[in-house]
Amino acid sequence: MTMLNYTLITDPAPLAASEAGRQSKSTGTVYLLVTNTGQTAYSKITVTVPVGTGVGHLTQDFTTITPKGEFTDVKSGRTRSATVKAQGFAFQVTDQGGSAISFGPGDYMVLTLENVTVAPKPGLVVLRVTEAASRSRGGGLRTSNTAVALVKTAPKEIPAPHGFLADNAIVDAGAKVLLSWEGSDDFTYEILFPGGRKLVPKVKGAGSQSPYSFALDGADAPKRDTTYTLIASFGTQRHILTTTVQVRNPILEALTATNGIAAGCVKGLNSGDGDITFVQGGVKVWKTRGSEESGALYAGQATMSEISTGCVKGLNSGDGDITFLQGGVKVWKTRGSEESGALYAGQATMSEISTGCVKGLNSGDGDITFLQGGVKVWKTRGSNESGTLYAGNANLIGLNTGWVEGSSHGTGRILFTQEGLRVQRGNGTLGIVFADKAKLNGVASGQTTPGQGWKAYGSFNSIYIDVDTSAAGFTGKPIYLTSIGGAGGMQYDLVGTSAVYDVTATKFSVYLQWRDGRPLTVAEAQRFGWYINWIGYDTH
């Protein structure tokens, strides 16, 4: 039986075990309170620390522990340092100079073990105390042993990251954005944004809670209002934070406005660009913003209910001129001349043209002559050699011919035979039929609705979809070829896109998971708009 009493206290209480794989380890402080409730005792105390990675071990790294001893004489009220020396995996506490400490009635000592890196497995830890003590100063020291215990609880969850914000909430299109947050180094951080995702490098040499920042510029800089998603992952822990950056003068690939756009003006992005101002009853085109000089309207096509003008002329000197006369129009060769010009048109709609022939503008061009009951195409004007009719589109009631050939030298030919059609290359060998769609017996294709139909596949961190092919009318066991598409992308990081399961004449299934095995959810498939493209060939 020991002469002194021993009590163990921890901070925090209880201690939490460290978790394998985490950069930040669980640490704490162990206090051994030694008290004398009896007669005066002279004692040297040795505390043995269990070292290892098991349930009953306090730490796996004895060298990180910082020991300190403080003795308090209750009668004088003074506190002095005790000498603590490491011996193997134990600490021996003596008075200054290595002699036994004199404990009077009520005196006490505290052995503090700081910076204890707690071993990974939770459970009960027992520290062995060896006491060498005597009731008299010169008497022989008698050795006694006792034990004190503490509890290691299961590892605590890593604190969630916080403060995910951009350095500027509003930026110009294409400007650099710096995202910042604070979180544990144990997490793996990933930033998702429309059209991309970035893995954040670990902060090296920092503590368990560190400030993080990540810059997005160049091609990754926002061009329009953008929401950034921060995903923090460790084991089964997963935290998601978002922040949104608004963009001045956004660059839009497309804009659909169902209820209209209200604006006083529209101007170009660059200095000196033109300006369109909306005025009462119409619009005004100015040469530059703020000027009073009228600008020019350039358009590939313009649909207007009415234009009121006396004439229309070309932009360049010497260009032709159209003058609007009473009951018609007149085309002049140049502005102000009396020489008739030529009318060139990709298309002209007229109620009637009365003419004996139509000929090309250039020497040697073909000629169309209007005959009784039809027309005749001549190779050149005035010749008797039949010409060729070229047309982008022709509506004919009937066409009797042995073959149809392309207009260019060496192009293919279609022959009409007794059995059907024969497609040939220009050299006479069998050719190829190209078509956007072809309906053939036993072959069909289809596509699922983007983002719909996906289901979670048990606890396997994956998803699947059942694809309905009943509209194809297959009767046997088809062979299916598949691929995956989606406006949100990320198909490249998937496994299982071309494998089919549960194949029947009316359906098949596709199972997907992330290439690195992390959990894949139905919500992600919906967000990325994934769908299945398929082609089936009936083997019946």
PyMOL commands that set and color helices and strands:
alter all, ss='L'
color gray80, all
select helices_A, chain A and resi 62-64+218-220+470-472+491-493+522-528
alter helices_A, ss='H'
color red, helices_A
select strands_A, chain A and resi 5-11+15-16+27-35+41-48+66-73+78-87+90-94+101-103+108-117+123-134+142-153+162-166+170-172+177-184+188-193+196-199+209-216+226-234+237-248+265-267+275-279+282-286+311-313+321-325+328-332+357-359+367-371+374-378+403-405+413-416+421-424+443-447+454-456+463-468+479-485+494-495+507-514+531-537
alter strands_A, ss='S'
color yellow, strands_A
deselect
rebuild
show_as cartoon
